[in-house]
Amino acid sequence: MRAIRLRLNGELACGLGLLALFAVVAICAPLLAPYDPHAFTSQPLERPGPAHPLGANDVGQDILSELIYGARVSLAIAASAATGTVALGTLVGGAAGYTGGWLDELSMRLVDVLMTLPRLPLLILLAAFLGAGPVQTATTIALLFWPATARVIRARVQALRQRGYVRMARGFGGGPGYVLLRHILPEIGPLAAAALVTAAGRAVAMEAGLAFLGLGDPTAKSWGLMIRFALNLSGLLLTDRWLWWLLPPGVCITLLILALTFTGMGLERAWHPGLEHL
């Protein structure tokens, strides 16, 4: 029944469809992009035309090629940052919820401290400290946003630990590793998957924001960096150049976040059928 709901869920289908489209664009970027995004292929600020459908930026690079290759950066950072976030949250929350005692107390106090700290200043500080680059950006996002996942996973593991079949498995000599792999992880899998999608959407926005602030990799053709360079052009909004330089990367960022949001909502409705009536 769960598989049927996954097929019939309109939000999930829409989200996965958009994600598949972005994934195809990212994978096939060398085939789809008309030019090398780093190559100077036209006059600076050339208007859209047959040779350059979205025109050129202020140094003569093809904007459409930058946009296509930007999907690679956004998807790669979203996937890696979300994976790191959920892995850290599941590790800390799972260990705290299953073990309890001083480990649970210490882990939750750490989570409380991290969740009360202002995220934006810490994000900028960590990004400046770790340096520019996709790996550094993904690491920065993962290090700051895992506590919320840890708290949710911990609560779920605590509830599962008290169930009869888990207590029976422990009573018959099942070790922590066996119980976690056989009984706990399969139950928290859907929760981790939903957290993964949520973290990926957050990572897309964070990467774009860091690139816009100049804390991303200046050599990576990301959508946030495109927006930053576009807004650096004096008088951009007084002409129609914003339509073919500023607007497209903003639309792509919005659509990717919407795709991840729809996917997360679809997963929630598929795994919790009662939400269909809300």
ZIMO-V43108 format. One record per backbone hydrogen bond with DSSP energy under -1.0 kcal/mol. CO is the residue of the C=O (numbers start at 1). NH is the residue of the N-H. Records with the same first field share a line. If there is no record, write none. Layout:
BEGIN
CO = NH, NH
END
This chain:
BEGIN
1 = 5
2 = 6
3 = 7
4 = 8
5 = 9
9 = 13
10 = 14
11 = 15
12 = 16
13 = 17
14 = 18
15 = 19
16 = 20
17 = 21
18 = 22
19 = 23
20 = 24
21 = 25
22 = 26
23 = 27
24 = 28
28 = 31, 32
29 = 33
36 = 39
39 = 41
43 = 46
46 = 56
52 = 49, 55
55 = 63
57 = 45, 60
60 = 41, 42
61 = 57
62 = 66
63 = 67
64 = 68
65 = 69
66 = 70
69 = 73
70 = 74
71 = 75
72 = 76
73 = 77
74 = 78
75 = 79
76 = 80
77 = 81
78 = 82
79 = 83
80 = 84
81 = 85
82 = 86
83 = 87
84 = 88
85 = 89
86 = 90
87 = 91
88 = 92
89 = 93
90 = 94
91 = 95
92 = 96
93 = 97
94 = 98
95 = 99
96 = 100
101 = 105
102 = 106
103 = 107
104 = 108
105 = 109
106 = 110
107 = 111
108 = 112
109 = 113
110 = 114
111 = 115
112 = 116
118 = 122
119 = 123
120 = 124
121 = 125
122 = 126
123 = 127
124 = 128
125 = 129
126 = 130
127 = 131
133 = 137
134 = 138
135 = 139
136 = 140
137 = 141
138 = 142
139 = 143
140 = 144
141 = 145
146 = 150
147 = 151
148 = 152
149 = 153
150 = 154
151 = 155
152 = 156
153 = 157
154 = 158
155 = 159
156 = 160
157 = 161
160 = 163
163 = 167
164 = 168
165 = 169
166 = 170
167 = 171
168 = 172
169 = 174
170 = 173
175 = 179
176 = 180
177 = 181
178 = 182
179 = 183, 184
180 = 185
184 = 188
188 = 192
189 = 193
190 = 194
191 = 195
192 = 196
193 = 197
194 = 198
195 = 199
196 = 200
197 = 201
198 = 202
199 = 203
200 = 204
201 = 205
202 = 206
203 = 207
204 = 208
205 = 209
206 = 210
207 = 211
208 = 212
209 = 213
210 = 215
211 = 214
217 = 220
220 = 222
222 = 226
223 = 227
224 = 228
225 = 229
226 = 230
227 = 231
228 = 232
230 = 233
233 = 236
235 = 238
236 = 239
240 = 243
241 = 245
242 = 247
246 = 250
247 = 251
248 = 252
249 = 253
250 = 254
251 = 255
252 = 256
253 = 257
254 = 258
255 = 259
256 = 260
257 = 261
258 = 262
259 = 263
260 = 264
261 = 265
262 = 266
263 = 267
264 = 268
265 = 269
266 = 270
267 = 271
268 = 272
272 = 275
273 = 276
274 = 277
275 = 278
END
